[in-house]
Amino acid sequence: MSKDIVILTEAASLQIKDMMKHNEEEGAFLRVSVKGGGCSGLSYGMGFEHEVKEDDHQFEQFGIKVLVDKESAPILNGTKIDYKQSMMGGGFTIDNPNAIASCGCGSSFRTATAAGTPEEC
């Protein structure tokens, strides 16, 4: 597995830095994770954290320190996180090469080896 499990684009990194500043979370880690749920079985999680757990993969991109837990790492390996701005506002986009199915909301998916627990959207 590559050292950088998740790839942040420069646009996503700038947005994350703005969010860190706005929420007074400068110096925090960005945790990217996978949890059960969503209409396709798995859903993505992103949030700020100050503690590194023993089984975390840790790497840095564009000055952002990223954490991915051991269970999420193989599911997220190669995932690209971008930020797109449009007339309707902005939002993060997640392109996971391991996902074999996803739902219309774009935040729920499953892989060939991890189906999760599907729920209603």
KOLMIKOL-576017 format. One record per atom (N, C-alpha, C): residue in one letter; atom name; x, y, z. Coordinates in Angstrom, 3 decimals, decimal comma. Example, Ala and Ser with C-alpha at 12.3 -4.5 7.8 and 13.67 -1.06 7.14 Angstrom:
(atom A N (13,190 -5,690 7,800))
(atom A CA (12,300 -4,500 7,800))
(atom A C (13,200 -3,300 7,800))
(atom S N (12,850 -2,250 7,080))
(atom S CA (13,670 -1,060 7,140))
(atom S C (12,900 0,030 7,870))
//
This chain:
(atom M N (0,847 -1,179 0,000))
(atom M CA (0,000 0,000 0,000))
(atom M C (0,890 1,239 0,000))
(atom S N (0,531 2,212 -0,805))
(atom S CA (1,357 3,411 -0,899))
(atom S C (1,294 4,216 0,392))
(atom K N (2,332 5,020 0,593))
(atom K CA (2,417 5,833 1,795))
(atom K C (1,251 6,829 1,852))
(atom D N (0,987 7,513 0,747))
(atom D CA (-0,130 8,451 0,678))
(atom D C (-1,349 7,700 0,164))
(atom I N (-2,210 7,280 1,066))
(atom I CA (-3,371 6,464 0,733))
(atom I C (-4,411 7,283 -0,014))
(atom V N (-4,582 8,534 0,430))
(atom V CA (-5,561 9,448 -0,143))
(atom V C (-4,812 10,584 -0,818))
(atom I N (-5,295 11,028 -1,976))
(atom I CA (-4,678 12,133 -2,699))
(atom I C (-5,575 13,349 -2,573))
(atom L N (-5,051 14,424 -1,991))
(atom L CA (-5,782 15,688 -1,913))
(atom L C (-5,362 16,563 -3,081))
(atom T N (-6,324 17,191 -3,744))
(atom T CA (-5,962 18,166 -4,771))
(atom T C (-5,625 19,480 -4,068))
(atom E N (-5,006 20,380 -4,810))
(atom E CA (-4,678 21,679 -4,230))
(atom E C (-5,955 22,423 -3,828))
(atom A N (-7,014 22,328 -4,648))
(atom A CA (-8,285 22,998 -4,335))
(atom A C (-8,873 22,456 -3,031))
(atom A N (-8,848 21,135 -2,855))
(atom A CA (-9,365 20,536 -1,614))
(atom A C (-8,516 20,988 -0,432))
(atom S N (-7,210 21,012 -0,611))
(atom S CA (-6,309 21,414 0,474))
(atom S C (-6,571 22,842 0,912))
(atom L N (-6,779 23,744 -0,045))
(atom L CA (-7,050 25,146 0,291))
(atom L C (-8,362 25,264 1,064))
(atom Q N (-9,381 24,513 0,644))
(atom Q CA (-10,671 24,537 1,331))
(atom Q C (-10,544 23,984 2,758))
(atom I N (-9,789 22,904 2,903))
(atom I CA (-9,587 22,292 4,221))
(atom I C (-8,852 23,269 5,137))
(atom K N (-7,835 23,954 4,607))
(atom K CA (-7,097 24,937 5,407))
(atom K C (-8,020 26,072 5,846))
(atom D N (-8,903 26,537 4,939))
(atom D CA (-9,871 27,579 5,296))
(atom D C (-10,795 27,095 6,406))
(atom M N (-11,260 25,840 6,295))
(atom M CA (-12,146 25,276 7,314))
(atom M C (-11,421 25,150 8,651))
(atom M N (-10,152 24,754 8,618))
(atom M CA (-9,362 24,645 9,846))
(atom M C (-9,253 26,009 10,526))
(atom K N (-8,972 27,033 9,724))
(atom K CA (-8,831 28,379 10,271))
(atom K C (-10,169 28,856 10,849))
(atom H N (-11,248 28,691 10,087))
(atom H CA (-12,579 29,130 10,505))
(atom H C (-13,021 28,438 11,797))
(atom N N (-12,675 27,167 11,954))
(atom N CA (-13,076 26,384 13,130))
(atom N C (-12,019 26,342 14,234))
(atom E N (-10,973 27,184 14,074))
(atom E CA (-9,866 27,242 15,034))
(atom E C (-9,259 25,864 15,269))
(atom E N (-9,015 25,160 14,154))
(atom E CA (-8,448 23,805 14,204))
(atom E C (-7,065 23,753 13,542))
(atom E N (-6,390 24,921 13,413))
(atom E CA (-5,059 24,907 12,816))
(atom E C (-4,171 23,947 13,583))
(atom G N (-3,394 23,180 12,868))
(atom G CA (-2,508 22,208 13,510))
(atom G C (-3,167 20,861 13,737))
(atom A N (-4,480 20,772 13,468))
(atom A CA (-5,172 19,489 13,633))
(atom A C (-4,836 18,566 12,462))
(atom F N (-5,125 17,297 12,641))
(atom F CA (-5,014 16,320 11,570))
(atom F C (-6,361 16,256 10,850))
(atom L N (-6,328 15,913 9,579))
(atom L CA (-7,546 15,606 8,831))
(atom L C (-7,690 14,092 8,824))
(atom R N (-8,749 13,599 9,458))
(atom R CA (-9,003 12,156 9,435))
(atom R C (-9,967 11,842 8,307))
(atom V N (-9,551 10,922 7,427))
(atom V CA (-10,409 10,425 6,351))
(atom V C (-10,697 8,969 6,689))
(atom S N (-11,980 8,594 6,677))
(atom S CA (-12,341 7,245 7,113))
(atom S C (-13,515 6,706 6,315))
(atom V N (-13,799 5,442 6,559))
(atom V CA (-14,939 4,763 5,959))
(atom V C (-15,741 4,166 7,103))
(atom K N (-17,047 4,302 7,031))
(atom K CA (-17,903 3,680 8,044))
(atom K C (-19,078 3,004 7,350))
(atom G N (-19,708 2,082 8,033))
(atom G CA (-20,869 1,407 7,488))
(atom G C (-22,038 2,358 7,406))
(atom G N (-22,913 2,128 6,424))
(atom G CA (-24,107 2,950 6,286))
(atom G C (-24,219 3,527 4,898))
(atom G N (-25,191 4,381 4,708))
(atom G CA (-25,450 4,939 3,389))
(atom G C (-26,212 3,940 2,549))
(atom C N (-26,793 4,390 1,456))
(atom C CA (-27,656 3,503 0,668))
(atom C C (-26,882 2,440 -0,102))
(atom S N (-25,568 2,616 -0,298))
(atom S CA (-24,776 1,580 -0,974))
(atom S C (-23,982 0,715 0,000))
(atom G N (-24,022 1,028 1,291))
(atom G CA (-23,394 0,166 2,288))
(atom G C (-22,250 0,783 3,060))
(atom L N (-21,469 1,660 2,432))
(atom L CA (-20,348 2,324 3,097))
(atom L C (-20,463 3,823 2,849))
(atom S N (-19,946 4,620 3,771))
(atom S CA (-19,919 6,057 3,538))
(atom S C (-18,600 6,635 4,030))
(atom Y N (-18,241 7,783 3,464))
(atom Y CA (-16,984 8,443 3,790))
(atom Y C (-17,160 9,344 5,003))
(atom G N (-16,092 9,497 5,743))
(atom G CA (-16,067 10,447 6,847))
(atom G C (-14,813 11,297 6,755))
(atom M N (-14,957 12,587 7,044))
(atom M CA (-13,816 13,497 7,112))
(atom M C (-14,035 14,399 8,319))
(atom G N (-12,989 14,598 9,096))
(atom G CA (-13,108 15,481 10,245))
(atom G C (-11,742 15,815 10,809))
(atom F N (-11,726 16,754 11,731))
(atom F CA (-10,474 17,178 12,353))
(atom F C (-10,243 16,396 13,639))
(atom E N (-8,994 16,082 13,876))
(atom E CA (-8,641 15,296 15,053))
(atom E C (-7,271 15,734 15,561))
(atom H N (-7,061 15,583 16,859))
(atom H CA (-5,785 15,987 17,466))
(atom H C (-4,981 14,805 17,977))
(atom E N (-5,583 13,616 17,979))
(atom E CA (-4,906 12,424 18,495))
(atom E C (-4,593 11,453 17,354))
(atom V N (-3,360 10,955 17,335))
(atom V CA (-2,973 9,907 16,394))
(atom V C (-3,110 8,575 17,112))
(atom K N (-3,859 7,657 16,508))
(atom K CA (-4,019 6,328 17,110))
(atom K C (-2,888 5,419 16,643))
(atom E N (-2,653 4,370 17,407))
(atom E CA (-1,529 3,466 17,155))
(atom E C (-1,558 2,858 15,756))
(atom D N (-2,753 2,521 15,236))
(atom D CA (-2,828 1,854 13,932))
(atom D C (-3,125 2,815 12,781))
(atom D N (-2,939 4,132 12,993))
(atom D CA (-3,176 5,116 11,932))
(atom D C (-2,021 5,167 10,943))
(atom H N (-2,370 5,327 9,673))
(atom H CA (-1,394 5,709 8,652))
(atom H C (-1,377 7,233 8,675))
(atom Q N (-0,189 7,805 8,650))
(atom Q CA (-0,064 9,258 8,721))
(atom Q C (0,797 9,740 7,563))
(atom F N (0,340 10,782 6,861))
(atom F CA (1,106 11,374 5,765))
(atom F C (0,695 12,828 5,629))
(atom E N (1,398 13,580 4,794))
(atom E CA (1,132 15,004 4,659))
(atom E C (1,057 15,385 3,189))
(atom Q N (0,069 16,221 2,849))
(atom Q CA (-0,071 16,750 1,488))
(atom Q C (-0,466 18,217 1,557))
(atom F N (0,211 19,057 0,802))
(atom F CA (-0,048 20,499 0,764))
(atom F C (-0,085 21,103 2,178))
(atom G N (0,740 20,574 3,080))
(atom G CA (0,807 21,100 4,431))
(atom G C (-0,288 20,594 5,357))
(atom I N (-1,119 19,677 4,889))
(atom I CA (-2,182 19,101 5,723))
(atom I C (-1,753 17,714 6,160))
(atom K N (-1,791 17,495 7,478))
(atom K CA (-1,443 16,190 8,034))
(atom K C (-2,696 15,314 7,999))
(atom V N (-2,604 14,179 7,304))
(atom V CA (-3,756 13,310 7,075))
(atom V C (-3,596 12,005 7,852))
(atom L N (-4,700 11,542 8,447))
(atom L CA (-4,742 10,258 9,145))
(atom L C (-5,767 9,354 8,476))
(atom V N (-5,397 8,073 8,300))
(atom V CA (-6,326 7,051 7,820))
(atom V C (-6,119 5,822 8,694))
(atom D N (-7,208 5,309 9,281))
(atom D CA (-7,073 4,141 10,148))
(atom D C (-6,808 2,880 9,318))
(atom K N (-6,303 1,859 10,009))
(atom K CA (-5,879 0,611 9,358))
(atom K C (-7,011 -0,059 8,581))
(atom E N (-8,243 -0,037 9,124))
(atom E CA (-9,366 -0,701 8,453))
(atom E C (-9,799 0,055 7,197))
(atom S N (-9,723 1,380 7,225))
(atom S CA (-10,160 2,189 6,087))
(atom S C (-9,119 2,226 4,969))
(atom A N (-7,849 2,038 5,308))
(atom A CA (-6,759 2,219 4,347))
(atom A C (-6,919 1,419 3,055))
(atom P N (-7,174 0,096 3,101))
(atom P CA (-7,278 -0,630 1,827))
(atom P C (-8,493 -0,211 0,999))
(atom I N (-9,558 0,236 1,654))
(atom I CA (-10,760 0,667 0,941))
(atom I C (-10,538 2,032 0,292))
(atom L N (-9,723 2,880 0,934))
(atom L CA (-9,487 4,239 0,440))
(atom L C (-8,248 4,368 -0,434))
(atom N N (-7,436 3,322 -0,546))
(atom N CA (-6,162 3,431 -1,260))
(atom N C (-6,362 3,960 -2,679))
(atom G N (-5,725 5,091 -2,993))
(atom G CA (-5,816 5,688 -4,323))
(atom G C (-6,964 6,676 -4,486))
(atom T N (-7,728 6,913 -3,429))
(atom T CA (-8,872 7,817 -3,494))
(atom T C (-8,416 9,265 -3,625))
(atom K N (-9,064 9,983 -4,550))
(atom K CA (-8,738 11,391 -4,794))
(atom K C (-9,861 12,266 -4,245))
(atom I N (-9,489 13,231 -3,408))
(atom I CA (-10,451 14,174 -2,838))
(atom I C (-10,195 15,545 -3,458))
(atom D N (-11,242 16,099 -4,076))
(atom D CA (-11,155 17,390 -4,751))
(atom D C (-12,227 18,306 -4,161))
(atom Y N (-12,138 19,583 -4,472))
(atom Y CA (-13,177 20,533 -4,084))
(atom Y C (-13,596 21,287 -5,332))
(atom K N (-14,890 21,270 -5,628))
(atom K CA (-15,417 21,932 -6,823))
(atom K C (-16,353 23,059 -6,404))
(atom Q N (-16,185 24,189 -7,040))
(atom Q CA (-17,051 25,340 -6,809))
(atom Q C (-17,952 25,503 -8,026))
(atom S N (-19,244 25,739 -7,802))
(atom S CA (-20,174 25,947 -8,915))
(atom S C (-21,157 27,044 -8,532))
(atom M N (-22,072 27,346 -9,434))
(atom M CA (-23,094 28,363 -9,185))
(atom M C (-23,969 27,978 -7,987))
(atom M N (-24,074 26,677 -7,718))
(atom M CA (-24,919 26,182 -6,629))
(atom M C (-24,154 26,067 -5,312))
(atom G N (-22,922 26,539 -5,293))
(atom G CA (-22,099 26,436 -4,093))
(atom G C (-20,940 25,494 -4,352))
(atom G N (-20,289 25,076 -3,292))
(atom G CA (-19,129 24,207 -3,445))
(atom G C (-19,280 22,954 -2,621))
(atom G N (-18,435 21,994 -2,944))
(atom G CA (-18,462 20,755 -2,188))
(atom G C (-17,286 19,865 -2,533))
(atom F N (-16,989 18,958 -1,631))
(atom F CA (-15,914 17,996 -1,861))
(atom F C (-16,417 16,891 -2,774))
(atom T N (-15,556 16,427 -3,674))
(atom T CA (-15,851 15,263 -4,503))
(atom T C (-14,841 14,186 -4,158))
(atom I N (-15,296 12,953 -4,140))
(atom I CA (-14,439 11,829 -3,778))
(atom I C (-14,466 10,819 -4,904))
(atom D N (-13,290 10,551 -5,464))
(atom D CA (-13,159 9,588 -6,556))
(atom D C (-12,364 8,397 -6,027))
(atom N N (-13,081 7,307 -5,738))
(atom N CA (-12,464 6,115 -5,168))
(atom N C (-12,380 5,031 -6,245))
(atom P N (-11,160 4,676 -6,681))
(atom P CA (-11,023 3,658 -7,725))
(atom P C (-11,441 2,264 -7,260))
(atom N N (-11,606 2,073 -5,952))
(atom N CA (-11,992 0,776 -5,410))
(atom N C (-13,507 0,579 -5,371))
(atom A N (-14,269 1,660 -5,547))
(atom A CA (-15,731 1,567 -5,471))
(atom A C (-16,277 0,909 -6,730))
(atom I N (-17,125 -0,107 -6,542))
(atom I CA (-17,749 -0,771 -7,692))
(atom I C (-19,204 -0,344 -7,833))
(atom A N (-19,757 0,290 -6,810))
(atom A CA (-21,120 0,811 -6,872))
(atom A C (-21,205 2,015 -5,953))
(atom S N (-21,951 3,012 -6,378))
(atom S CA (-22,180 4,173 -5,522))
(atom S C (-23,595 4,661 -5,778))
(atom C N (-24,077 5,518 -4,893))
(atom C CA (-25,451 5,996 -5,075))
(atom C C (-25,435 7,438 -5,532))
(atom G N (-26,587 7,937 -5,870))
(atom G CA (-26,721 9,277 -6,417))
(atom G C (-26,227 10,379 -5,506))
(atom C N (-26,256 10,163 -4,200))
(atom C CA (-25,824 11,220 -3,290))
(atom C C (-24,304 11,404 -3,337))
(atom G N (-23,577 10,417 -3,854))
(atom G CA (-22,133 10,543 -4,026))
(atom G C (-21,318 10,286 -2,775))
(atom S N (-21,971 10,042 -1,654))
(atom S CA (-21,208 9,819 -0,427))
(atom S C (-21,310 8,386 0,067))
(atom S N (-22,017 7,540 -0,660))
(atom S CA (-22,164 6,147 -0,263))
(atom S C (-21,676 5,250 -1,394))
(atom F N (-21,033 4,143 -1,033))
(atom F CA (-20,420 3,281 -2,038))
(atom F C (-20,199 1,903 -1,449))
(atom R N (-19,730 0,974 -2,294))
(atom R CA (-19,230 -0,312 -1,811))
(atom R C (-18,108 -0,744 -2,728))
(atom T N (-17,275 -1,647 -2,230))
(atom T CA (-16,166 -2,169 -3,022))
(atom T C (-16,389 -3,661 -3,225))
(atom A N (-15,520 -4,272 -4,001))
(atom A CA (-15,650 -5,711 -4,263))
(atom A C (-15,494 -6,522 -2,984))
(atom T N (-14,714 -6,009 -2,033))
(atom T CA (-14,464 -6,781 -0,810))
(atom T C (-15,172 -6,225 0,412))
(atom A N (-15,737 -5,032 0,331))
(atom A CA (-16,402 -4,410 1,482))
(atom A C (-17,761 -3,867 1,066))
(atom A N (-18,827 -4,532 1,517))
(atom A CA (-20,171 -4,118 1,141))
(atom A C (-20,817 -3,227 2,198))
(atom G N (-20,380 -3,312 3,447))
(atom G CA (-20,971 -2,496 4,492))
(atom G C (-22,404 -2,934 4,786))
(atom T N (-23,178 -2,001 5,320))
(atom T CA (-24,568 -2,265 5,680))
(atom T C (-25,445 -1,208 5,032))
(atom P N (-26,069 -1,520 3,886))
(atom P CA (-26,894 -0,512 3,209))
(atom P C (-28,044 -0,028 4,077))
(atom E N (-28,339 1,270 3,948))
(atom E CA (-29,452 1,905 4,652))
(atom E C (-30,180 2,800 3,650))
(atom E N (-31,252 3,409 4,114))
(atom E CA (-31,956 4,397 3,278))
(atom E C (-31,106 5,650 3,167))
(atom C N (-31,152 6,322 2,023))
(atom C CA (-30,458 7,610 1,865))
(atom C C (-31,187 8,689 2,620))
//
